[in-house]
Amino acid sequence: MIKYILFDLDGTLLDFSKSEKRIIKKVIKDYANYELSIEDLNYFSKINEYWFNRFNDGYMTRIEYQIKRFDEFKKYLKLEFDIESCNKYYCDNLKIAADLYDDIDILDYLYNKYDLFVASNGMLETQKNRLLEAKIYNYFKDYYVSEKIGYNKPDIKFFEYIFNDLNDYNKENYVIIGDRLSTDIIGGKNAGIKTIYLNRLDIKDTNKISDYEIKSLDELKNIL
C-alpha cells in the first residue's frame, strides 16, 4: 500500500526548459547585449543537458559542469563575456525560477491521501527557493535533494538515505514519479519501489521498465 510519494522536480512539477530559456536569454542580454534566437536557446539547452549528464554520471564536479556549458556556449555565440560571472548570474536567477506545469493541481488531490516528498538531483537551496517561489513548498513533508544526501539518482544510496530517514524499509510503501527513465525510473526500480514514468516529451519506455506510464499528472487519479 502506497504511503509515500517521491516527486522529481524538473520536468515533473517545474518546467525547467521554460525557466532555462527565459533565464539564459536574460543573462546574455544583460552581459553581452545580445538577443538569443530560438536556435541559440535550443543549443544552450542541448549543451546544458550534455554537461549535466556528465556531472550526473560522476565525471566532473557541479562547478566544472556549469563552467563547461558556458565555455562552450561562449564559443558558439562568438561573444565576449566573463564565464564565471555569467554562470553565477545564471545560477542566482535560476534559484527563483519557478515555471509550473498546468497539471500542478494534482498536488491538492494527493496531499490529503499520501505523504509527499521531493526527490531531486540538484542543489538544496536552489530547489527549496524555487518551490517557495512557486508556492508549492508546503505540500511536501521533506526535501531529498542530492546535494544534501551526497548521492544522485539513480544511485541506490540516494533511495536508501530516504528509507533510513523515514525509518520505513517496506518498499511497497513507496512510489517515485519522474520524467527521466535514466534517473527517476531506473533509480526507483533498482531500489525496489514502484515507478511512474511521466512521459511529457513522448520518449518511449521501450524496455518497459516503469510500472506505469502517464502523459500528464492528471492521470495519477487513475493510479493513486
Secondary structure by P-SEA (a helix, b strand, c coil): cccbbbbbccccccaaaaaaaaaaaaaaaaaccccccaaaaaaaaaaaaaaaaaaaaccccaaaaaaaaaaaaaaaacccccaaaaaaaaaaaaccbbbbccccccccccccccbbbbbccccaaaaaaaaaaacccccccccccccccccccccaaaaaaaaaaacccccccccccccccccaaaaaaaabbbbbbbcccccccccccccccccccccccccc
